[in-house]
Structures are given as structure tokens and as C-alpha cells.
Amino acid sequence: MIKSMTGFGRCENHEESRKFTVEMKAVNHRYFDVSIKMPKKLSFFEAAIRNVLKQYVQRGKLDVFITYEDYAEENVALKYNEELAAQYLKYFRQMAEKFSLKDDISVSSLGRCPEVFTMEEQDIDEEEIWAGLKKAVEGACVLFVKAREQEGEALKTDLLDKLERMNENVTLIEERYPQIVAEYRGRLEEKVKELLEDVQIDEGRIAAEVVIFSDKICTDEETVRLRSHIATMKEALIAGGSIGRKLDFIAQEMNREANTILSKANDLVTSNVAIDLKTEIEKVREQIQNIE
């Protein structure tokens, strides 16, 4: 099964005291490029997250968004800094004595001084956190891959249709070739007759000129290679997998053969068919850019 490089996946993992939400989306990219946005407290798991993503994605520019909610009350504790409070009290009393002020320091006023009381997060169980986070990441990956596969099947159908039209164009070019040669021979004989009038036509010379002309416009090698490339691309699409780069290379070769056919074309019909062929190849190349 082939996969598109664009896709979206979202998963929420609710636990007793935590909730993880993972969203991921991707667009076309030549290589695997991932950007992860998540709370600072989860940054420790970035390498592990990337390893999980690599199991599901080979190519594409991937953006991952992770949110984390912790409902556990025991995860935050109030911390009292006794030494700092003592220093505050010491300096307050020095100020009162120095400036002859009333020493009215109370417990509540002292407690409002910066850093006397602070909220401190307790150590978290990394294994437990990772287990919940990994489950959410993998869940998003599964849905992401499913979306890619669905779009990939649509791309596959479209590409197979385009390849069939390309085969039809190649057939038209092959069928037109002997007609071009026959028409050239007819025009050549008429021209020679006009020039020589009653003098007998040298059939051998006519035949030699026709052979030179037919060899010049012959596209047998190009059409044979084109059919081979079309067949190879069909086989790759049916086999599936990460075939985007392979298909891109085949499409480049197809375009090269089509260019050669167009350059050899000495006939309006063949030229028009070759242009149609190049148009289909270009459409194929554009679609291939969406395949992983």
C-alpha cells in the first residue's frame, strides 16, 4: 500500500491523573523532517518520541504538537525558606532601629516577602509519564498513517489512469510512424516526377532517401523504453511501500524519452501526441511528489 506524504492524526490518552494530547500533520518533503512542540517538562522525552515517529514515517515534513495536563494534587508542594525569612526579619529590625521606625513585622507580612513561600513541583515518575505519552504518540501515528494510506490509494488510482493514457499515446505514436514514412515516400515520388517528367524514376534512390528519412524520425527505442518505464511504475504502485523517490526517478526518465520523441517528430499529429504525452508525464511527476 502506498502512502501520501500529507496527513493528519490526533489522539488523546486520558489517565487517572493525567491527559496527553498529540496532534500531528505533514506536508511534502524530500526527507524526514520533524518539528515537535511540547511542554518543557516533557522535553526529556524528545529523542524517544522521534524514535517512535521514525517507525511510522519515512518521508515528509512532520509537525507534532503535544499538550499535557496533570490533575494530581500531590505533584505540587509548598516550600518554606526559613533561612531567607530569617534574613528578611534581620534586615527589617535593622531598618527599624536605624531609622527609628516601629517594628511592626507580623508573620503574614513576612510570609508575603518574595521566595519565603514557593510552589515546587515534586519529582515525577519518568517511566510512568513516558508510558502514557508513548501511548498517545503511537495512537496519533496510527491515525496519521491511516489518513496517509487513504489518500495514497486515491493517488494510486489517479496515477494508474494517467499511465494508461500514456500507454495509449505511445500506441498512437507507434501506429503513426509507418504512415509518416509512407506519406514521405509519396511526396518524394511526386516531387521527383515533377522534376524529371518523362524520365524513369530511380526506385533505388527513392528507397535510399526513404530509409534515411525513416531512420531520422524513428522513435522505436524511445517508445520501447517508455513502455518499460510505464510498466515498471505500474508494478511499483501495485507493490506499494515507500516508493516516492523511485517513482520520481522513473518519471524523469519518461520525460527524457518524451523530449526525444518530440525533437524527432516531423509530423504535426506526432508532435501533438508527444505534447499530450509530456503533459501527462508532468501531471504524474506532480502527483508523485505527494507519495512517501
HELIX and SHEET records of a PDB file:
HELIX    1   1 LYS A   40  PHE A   45  5                                   6    
HELIX    2   2 GLU A   46  LYS A   54  1                                   9    
HELIX    3   3 GLU A   73  ASN A   75  5                                   3    
HELIX    4   4 GLU A   82  LYS A   98  1                                  17    
HELIX    5   5 VAL A  107  GLY A  111  1                                   5    
HELIX    6   6 GLU A  126  LEU A  196  1                                  71    
HELIX    7   7 GLU A  203  ILE A  217  1                                  15    
HELIX    8   8 ASP A  220  ALA A  239  1                                  20    
HELIX    9   9 GLY A  244  LYS A  264  1                                  21    
HELIX   10  10 LEU A  268  ILE A  288  1                                  21    
SHEET    1   A 4 GLY A   7  HIS A  14  0                                        
SHEET    2   A 4 ARG A  18  VAL A  27 -1                                        
SHEET    3   A 4 GLY A  60  ASP A  70 -1                                        
SHEET    4   A 4 PHE A  32  LYS A  37  1                                        
SHEET    1   B 2 VAL A  76  TYR A  80  0                                        
SHEET    2   B 2 PHE A 117  GLU A 121 -1                                        
END                                                                             
